[in-house]
Every structure is written in C-alpha cells, then in structure tokens.
Amino acid sequence: MDDDSGRPLDVLDASVGKTVSVRLKDGETYEGTLTGYDQHMNLVIESDDNTTIIRGDNVVSITP
C-alpha cells in the first residue's frame, strides 16, 4: 500500500499551526496550537502565554 496520508507523523505535520486537543494516558487534556513535534511524537503545544512540551509516549489521542 503506497498511501502515506494516514501515517501519524504526516497527520501531525498537517496539524502544525492548528488548534488541537491532546489527551494523555492519565486522562489529562491539553488544548492549544500545535507548534512542533519530533520523530518520537513529542509535542509542543502553545496556549495563551504558555508553552507545554508533551512526551510522545504519554499521548493517547490528538484531535482537531
């Protein structure tokens, strides 16, 4: 199968600069603008004047 559009990093790349909601394993949710990520799916979320870095192995879901 050659369709790469559903790969997680491709989805993250398309979400940079957009508002997302990130749910973590412990049930906590962060909402803000996705401003960056890396190959381990570590995320940088900005909201108001706060920048939050979320370790990728704690993420359960990311929704627009």
Backbone bond lengths (Angstrom), bond angles and torsions (degrees), N, CA, C in turn:
res aa  C-N    CA-C-N  psi(-1)  N-CA   C-N-CA  omega(-1)  CA-C   N-CA-C  phi
1 M - - - 1.450 - - 1.528 108.72 -
2 D 1.322 117.86 125.31 1.452 121.95 -175.80 1.510 114.02 -101.35
3 D 1.325 119.19 1.84 1.464 121.92 -178.80 1.516 109.32 -80.40
4 D 1.349 116.97 109.82 1.459 122.17 -177.47 1.520 112.23 -96.43
5 S 1.330 119.20 2.67 1.460 121.55 -171.85 1.521 113.19 -66.14
6 G 1.336 119.92 -18.62 1.446 121.60 -178.01 1.515 114.25 -99.47
7 R 1.325 117.18 4.08 1.459 119.25 -179.47 1.519 109.29 -69.23
8 P 1.330 117.17 141.14 1.475 120.48 -174.80 1.526 114.60 -54.35
9 L 1.322 118.46 -43.16 1.463 119.08 -178.54 1.526 111.74 -69.45
10 D 1.330 117.12 -30.24 1.464 120.16 175.62 1.529 110.48 -67.51
11 V 1.314 115.75 -39.80 1.463 120.32 178.07 1.527 109.85 -65.23
12 L 1.331 117.34 -42.79 1.467 120.39 176.90 1.520 111.15 -62.19
13 D 1.319 116.80 -42.48 1.459 120.17 -179.80 1.523 110.66 -59.69
14 A 1.317 117.41 -40.04 1.461 121.61 179.39 1.526 111.59 -70.82
15 S 1.336 117.71 -18.33 1.465 121.85 -177.31 1.525 113.81 -94.70
16 V 1.326 118.38 -8.46 1.467 120.81 -179.88 1.528 108.93 -61.89
17 G 1.330 114.75 131.44 1.458 121.21 -178.74 1.512 113.66 88.90
18 K 1.330 116.47 -2.56 1.465 121.03 -179.82 1.529 110.17 -109.43
19 T 1.317 115.60 158.95 1.459 120.93 177.35 1.523 109.19 -77.92
20 V 1.334 115.64 130.97 1.460 121.59 179.24 1.521 109.93 -132.90
21 S 1.317 115.08 161.49 1.454 122.97 172.59 1.522 106.61 -117.78
22 V 1.333 116.52 126.01 1.464 121.74 -176.81 1.522 108.71 -115.17
23 R 1.335 116.51 119.99 1.463 120.90 178.68 1.526 108.06 -101.80
24 L 1.347 115.21 132.96 1.463 121.51 -177.76 1.524 111.47 -101.34
25 K 1.325 116.47 166.33 1.466 122.54 179.60 1.517 112.73 -56.18
26 D 1.343 117.39 -34.73 1.469 120.40 -178.06 1.527 112.67 -81.25
27 G 1.335 117.63 2.72 1.453 121.94 178.11 1.515 114.36 93.85
28 E 1.326 117.45 -10.33 1.457 120.89 179.68 1.531 109.49 -71.27
29 T 1.345 115.54 148.00 1.457 121.14 179.96 1.518 109.77 -125.41
30 Y 1.324 116.29 136.34 1.461 122.76 175.40 1.520 107.72 -117.19
31 E 1.327 115.77 137.10 1.457 120.77 176.03 1.514 109.06 -124.86
32 G 1.315 115.78 139.56 1.451 120.59 178.98 1.508 110.49 167.90
33 T 1.317 115.53 -169.54 1.459 121.69 -179.79 1.519 109.50 -88.77
34 L 1.325 116.02 126.67 1.464 120.61 175.42 1.520 107.48 -74.41
35 T 1.324 116.80 114.23 1.464 120.18 -177.85 1.519 112.93 -107.33
36 G 1.332 117.77 -9.28 1.449 119.79 178.14 1.514 112.39 -176.78
37 Y 1.329 114.94 165.49 1.460 123.16 177.38 1.524 108.00 -162.12
38 D 1.338 116.00 169.09 1.463 119.41 175.05 1.518 110.33 -131.94
39 Q 1.315 117.20 -175.55 1.462 121.72 -175.86 1.519 113.55 -65.22
40 H 1.338 117.70 -16.06 1.468 122.30 177.69 1.524 111.13 -93.20
41 M 1.328 116.11 4.86 1.460 124.18 -178.28 1.527 112.11 66.06
42 N 1.346 116.92 23.46 1.461 120.00 168.39 1.525 105.89 -67.61
43 L 1.332 116.86 137.71 1.459 121.37 -172.50 1.517 111.76 -117.47
44 V 1.323 116.50 149.22 1.459 122.68 171.18 1.518 106.01 -117.46
45 I 1.347 115.37 118.90 1.459 122.76 -178.05 1.520 108.08 -118.30
46 E 1.331 116.62 131.23 1.462 120.31 177.46 1.516 109.28 -117.73
47 S 1.342 115.30 133.95 1.463 121.38 174.78 1.517 107.56 -145.78
48 D 1.319 116.02 136.64 1.460 122.07 -174.84 1.527 108.19 51.28
49 D 1.328 117.75 -121.37 1.461 121.12 179.04 1.522 112.13 -106.22
50 N 1.343 117.22 16.98 1.467 121.48 -176.54 1.520 111.31 -107.37
51 T 1.320 115.63 141.91 1.460 122.23 171.45 1.517 107.10 -117.89
52 T 1.332 115.72 126.41 1.455 121.42 -179.25 1.520 109.17 -119.21
53 I 1.314 116.35 131.28 1.458 121.86 174.85 1.519 107.14 -105.86
54 I 1.321 115.99 124.94 1.464 121.63 -176.45 1.518 108.61 -115.57
55 R 1.312 115.31 125.93 1.465 120.81 178.91 1.534 109.28 -69.85
56 G 1.312 115.77 130.43 1.449 121.59 -173.39 1.516 115.66 -57.52
57 D 1.334 118.67 -33.72 1.463 119.00 -178.03 1.520 113.46 -74.55
58 N 1.339 118.23 -3.14 1.461 122.01 175.34 1.519 112.80 -96.09
59 V 1.336 117.40 -8.07 1.465 121.72 -174.62 1.514 110.52 -83.46
60 V 1.347 114.69 130.86 1.460 121.21 174.92 1.525 109.74 -98.44
61 S 1.357 116.67 -44.49 1.450 119.91 -179.46 1.514 111.51 -152.99
62 I 1.317 114.71 154.85 1.460 122.90 175.20 1.518 106.00 -131.34
63 T 1.334 116.37 123.36 1.457 120.32 -179.82 1.522 110.45 -129.04
64 P 1.328 116.12 149.25 1.471 119.62 178.35 1.513 111.81 -71.72
